Amino acid sequence: MVRTQLSFTRILFYMFLIVFAFLWLIPIFFMLFTALKSPADLFGSESLFSFPKRIEWSNFTEAWLAGNMSVYMKNSLFITLIKVPAGIFIAALGAFALTRLNYKWSNPTFVLILIGMMIPVQVTLVPLSMLLKLTNLIDSHLGIIIVYLGFGIPFAVLVLRGFFRTIPKELDDAARMDGCSDFGLFWRILLPIAMPAVATLVILDFLSTWNEFLLSQIFLTSNELRTIPSGLMIFKGEFGTNYGLMNAGVLISVIPILIIYLMFQKYFVQGLAGSVKG
């Protein structure tokens, strides 16, 4: 009887997951159908969710070539592949100092870092514009990378500090007895153990950096320096929007995110669980 009840409960659980997954996939289906339609098919169909009468694979080619997607993707990859590893490494050093170096003001410092997560991006636009203009970093990849680092490091410190606190300090004593330095303890012992949290941050930080729109739209004004989110605005004209090409561009831009997620997804839940426990 108990086994039957468990089986029934499991069936209901999986049915709920299937329905929930289908609801999440609806926007993807909508984008796919839109990306495969011609303008006449898009505005002439009875339903936005209807199958295209004629599949327009050329939308993807045109979005890539005419929409300058190759340049935007190269810029996004350049910024993301520098910002994400650098930000996680700096945050890991900070989390190590807060949890392992017996720093007297570690708790006030941690609170100060967390305050950085509470400041809305919109409030910082004017000060950032003045600062970047003063340092000649407006309309440069270096400037936007520095800004992204400033906004991303506090959350990474929060996650890694929580994970480091779950690692027994007896490992520190054993490593130091073997002659390991502080940096050796960080690099050889703690950081490899914290790889689930690092992998989680790689996914979240890559996603947030890749999809960031507001800051890149304001501080990257040259077309050859724009990233994917701001570059997609080229499909929006003064008198109309080419939704087929825009959705094709969005689907192309999702590919790197899927690759990163599939590479690190097995560590994702484990990393978040460790940070919450800490």
C-alpha positions in Angstrom: 0.0 0.0 0.0 2.8 2.4 0.9 4.7 1.4 -2.3 1.6 2.2 -4.3 1.2 5.6 -2.6 4.8 6.4 -3.3 4.5 5.5 -6.9 1.3 7.6 -7.3 3.0 10.6 -5.6 6.1 10.2 -7.9 3.8 10.1 -11.0 2.1 13.3 -9.9 5.5 14.9 -9.3 6.8 14.0 -12.7 3.5 15.2 -14.3 3.9 18.5 -12.6 7.5 18.8 -13.8 6.4 18.0 -17.4 3.7 20.7 -17.3 6.1 23.2 -15.7 8.8 22.4 -18.3 6.3 22.9 -21.2 5.3 26.3 -19.8 8.9 27.3 -19.8 9.4 26.1 -23.3 6.5 28.1 -24.8 8.6 31.3 -25.3 11.3 29.2 -27.1 8.7 27.7 -29.4 7.3 31.1 -30.1 10.7 32.5 -31.0 11.5 29.5 -33.2 8.2 29.8 -35.1 8.7 33.5 -35.5 12.3 33.1 -36.7 11.2 30.6 -39.4 8.5 32.9 -40.8 8.7 35.4 -43.6 7.2 38.9 -42.8 4.2 38.1 -44.9 3.7 34.8 -43.1 4.2 36.4 -39.7 1.6 39.2 -40.1 -0.7 37.2 -42.3 -1.1 34.1 -40.1 -4.1 33.7 -37.9 -2.1 32.8 -34.8 1.4 33.8 -33.7 1.9 30.2 -32.6 1.0 28.7 -35.9 3.5 26.8 -37.9 5.1 28.7 -40.7 3.6 28.0 -44.1 7.1 28.2 -45.6 10.2 27.7 -43.5 12.6 30.6 -44.0 16.0 29.3 -42.9 17.5 32.3 -44.6 16.4 34.4 -41.6 19.3 32.9 -39.7 21.8 33.6 -42.4 20.6 37.1 -43.0 20.6 37.8 -39.2 24.2 36.6 -39.0 25.4 38.6 -42.1 23.2 41.6 -42.5 22.7 42.0 -38.8 26.5 42.0 -38.1 26.0 39.2 -35.5 29.5 37.9 -36.0 31.0 41.2 -34.7 28.6 41.4 -31.8 29.2 37.8 -30.8 32.9 38.3 -30.9 32.7 41.4 -28.7 30.4 39.6 -26.2 32.7 36.6 -26.1 35.8 38.8 -25.6 34.2 40.7 -22.7 32.6 37.7 -21.1 35.6 35.4 -21.3 37.8 38.1 -19.6 35.2 39.3 -17.0 33.9 36.0 -15.8 37.3 34.3 -14.9 38.8 37.5 -13.5 35.7 38.3 -11.4 35.5 34.8 -10.0 39.2 34.8 -9.2 39.1 38.1 -7.4 36.0 37.1 -5.5 37.6 33.8 -4.5 40.6 35.6 -3.1 38.2 37.9 -1.2 36.2 35.0 0.2 39.4 33.2 1.2 40.6 36.3 3.1 37.3 36.7 4.9 37.1 33.0 6.0 40.7 31.8 6.4 43.0 34.7 7.3 41.5 35.6 10.7 41.0 39.2 9.5 39.8 41.3 12.4 37.3 43.3 10.4 36.1 40.4 8.2 32.4 40.7 9.1 32.2 44.5 8.6 34.1 44.1 5.4 31.7 41.4 4.2 28.7 43.7 5.1 30.3 46.5 3.1 30.7 44.1 0.1 27.1 43.1 0.4 26.0 46.7 0.2 27.3 46.7 -3.3 24.5 44.2 -4.2 21.8 46.6 -2.9 22.7 49.6 -5.0 20.5 49.7 -8.2 22.3 50.0 -11.5 20.2 53.0 -12.5 21.5 55.0 -9.5 25.1 54.6 -10.7 24.7 55.6 -14.3 25.6 59.3 -13.8 28.6 58.7 -11.5 29.8 56.0 -13.8 29.5 58.2 -16.9 31.5 60.9 -15.2 34.2 58.5 -14.0 34.6 56.7 -17.3 34.7 60.0 -19.1 37.4 61.3 -16.7 39.5 58.1 -17.3 38.8 58.0 -21.1 37.2 54.6 -20.8 33.8 55.4 -22.4 33.2 53.4 -25.5 35.9 50.9 -24.7 35.8 47.2 -23.8 38.1 47.8 -20.8 35.7 50.3 -19.3 32.7 48.0 -19.6 34.7 45.1 -18.2 35.7 47.1 -15.1 32.0 48.2 -14.6 30.9 44.6 -14.9 33.5 43.5 -12.4 32.3 46.0 -9.9 28.7 44.8 -10.1 29.5 41.1 -10.2 32.1 40.6 -7.5 29.8 41.1 -4.4 27.5 38.2 -5.4 30.4 35.9 -6.2 32.0 36.7 -2.8 28.7 35.8 -1.1 28.5 32.4 -2.8 32.2 31.5 -2.4 32.3 32.7 1.2 29.4 30.5 2.1 31.1 27.5 0.4 34.5 28.1 2.0 32.8 28.1 5.4 31.6 24.5 4.9 35.2 23.3 4.3 36.8 22.0 7.6 39.6 24.2 8.9 41.5 21.1 9.9 42.6 21.0 6.2 44.2 24.4 6.7 46.3 23.1 9.7 47.3 20.0 7.8 48.4 22.0 4.8 50.4 24.5 6.9 52.1 21.7 8.7 53.3 20.5 5.3 54.8 23.9 4.6 51.9 25.2 2.4 51.7 29.0 2.1 48.5 31.0 2.3 48.3 31.2 -1.5 49.2 27.6 -1.8 46.3 26.7 0.6 44.0 28.8 -1.5 45.1 27.5 -4.9 45.9 23.9 -4.2 43.4 23.0 -1.5 40.4 25.2 -1.1 39.8 26.3 -4.7 39.7 22.7 -6.1 37.3 21.7 -3.3 35.1 24.7 -4.2 34.8 23.8 -7.9 31.0 23.2 -7.6 30.5 26.8 -6.4 32.9 28.1 -9.0 31.1 26.2 -11.8 27.8 27.6 -10.5 29.2 31.1 -10.6 30.6 30.5 -14.1 27.0 29.7 -15.3 25.3 32.6 -13.5 28.0 35.2 -14.3 28.3 34.1 -17.9 24.5 34.4 -18.3 24.3 37.8 -16.6 27.2 39.3 -18.5 26.2 37.9 -21.8 22.6 39.2 -21.5 23.4 42.6 -19.9 21.8 45.4 -22.0 21.5 48.7 -20.1 25.2 49.4 -19.4 26.5 48.2 -22.7 23.9 50.3 -24.5 25.0 53.4 -22.7 28.7 53.0 -22.5 29.5 51.3 -25.8 28.4 53.7 -28.5 30.4 52.5 -31.4 28.7 49.9 -33.6 31.9 47.8 -33.9 32.2 47.6 -30.1 28.6 46.7 -29.3 27.6 43.4 -27.6 24.9 40.9 -28.6 22.0 42.5 -26.6 22.5 46.0 -27.8 23.4 44.8 -31.3 20.1 43.1 -31.7 18.5 46.6 -31.6 19.6 47.0 -35.2 16.6 44.9 -36.3 14.3 47.5 -34.7 13.8 50.4 -37.2 12.0 53.7 -37.0 8.9 52.5 -38.8 8.9 48.8 -37.8 10.7 45.8 -36.5 11.8 42.7 -38.4 10.7 40.2 -35.9 11.8 37.2 -37.9 15.4 38.4 -38.1 15.4 39.6 -34.5 14.2 36.2 -33.1 16.7 34.4 -35.3 19.4 36.6 -33.8 18.2 35.8 -30.3 18.3 32.1 -31.0 21.8 32.4 -32.3 22.9 34.3 -29.3 21.6 31.6 -26.9 24.0 29.0 -28.3 27.0 30.0 -26.2 24.9 30.1 -23.0 23.6 26.5 -23.7 27.2 25.3 -24.2 28.4 26.8 -21.0 25.4 25.4 -19.1 25.8 21.9 -20.4 29.5 22.0 -19.5 28.9 22.9 -15.9 25.4 21.9 -15.1 26.3 18.8 -13.0 27.9 21.1 -10.5 25.1 23.7 -10.5 22.8 22.4 -7.7 25.7 21.2 -5.6 27.4 24.6 -5.7 24.2 26.5 -4.7 23.5 24.0 -1.9 27.0 24.5 -0.4 26.7 28.3 -0.5 23.3 28.2 1.2 24.6 25.9 4.0 27.5 28.3 4.6 
